[in-house]
Amino acid sequence: MSSGECLSPRQEAIVRVIRERIVEHGEGLSVREIGEEVGLSCTGSVAYHLDRLEERGLISRSDRRWRSCRLNG
């Protein structure tokens, strides 16, 4: 997936909730919390979207932990 492709509505929602949480609390959310915020009950679906966002360079993690997620750019 190239960084030039548009985000899906779900991916946009995920990036938005991560951004809001980091601004308000200084850290990201857990996979389960992200799912609750964007209406996904399956953590595997959330992980799939997060992996795609990370592949595109939009987010990054320290030690593969989602609460350590950072937005790039």
C-alpha positions in Angstrom: 0.0 0.0 0.0 1.5 3.3 -1.0 1.4 6.4 1.2 -0.3 8.2 -1.7 -3.5 6.2 -1.4 -6.5 7.6 0.4 -7.5 6.4 3.8 -10.7 4.4 4.3 -13.3 6.0 6.5 -12.5 3.5 9.2 -8.8 4.3 9.0 -9.6 8.1 9.1 -11.6 7.4 12.3 -8.8 5.5 13.9 -6.2 8.2 13.2 -8.7 10.8 14.5 -9.3 8.9 17.8 -5.5 8.3 18.3 -4.8 12.0 17.7 -7.5 13.1 20.1 -6.3 10.7 22.8 -2.7 11.7 22.5 -3.6 15.4 22.6 -5.8 14.9 25.7 -3.9 12.3 27.6 -0.4 12.1 26.1 -0.6 8.5 25.1 -2.4 6.3 22.6 -5.2 3.8 23.2 -5.3 0.0 23.5 -6.5 -2.0 20.6 -9.7 -2.7 22.4 -10.3 1.0 23.2 -9.7 2.0 19.6 -12.3 -0.6 18.6 -14.8 0.7 21.0 -14.3 4.3 19.7 -14.7 3.4 16.0 -17.3 0.7 16.3 -15.2 -2.5 15.8 -15.7 -5.3 18.3 -13.1 -7.6 16.8 -9.6 -6.6 18.0 -8.2 -8.5 15.0 -9.9 -6.0 12.7 -8.5 -3.1 14.6 -5.0 -4.6 14.5 -5.4 -5.1 10.7 -6.2 -1.3 10.2 -3.4 -0.3 12.6 -0.9 -2.5 10.7 -1.9 -0.9 7.4 -1.5 2.6 8.9 1.9 1.7 10.2 3.0 0.2 6.9 2.0 3.5 5.3 4.1 5.4 7.8 1.2 7.3 9.3 1.7 5.8 12.8 4.5 4.1 14.6 4.9 2.2 17.8 7.6 1.6 20.4 8.1 -2.0 21.3 5.0 -3.0 19.2 2.7 -1.6 22.0 -0.3 0.4 20.8 -0.4 2.7 23.8 3.1 3.9 22.7 1.6 4.8 19.3 2.7 8.0 17.7 1.3 9.9 14.7 3.9 10.6 12.0 3.3 13.9 10.3 
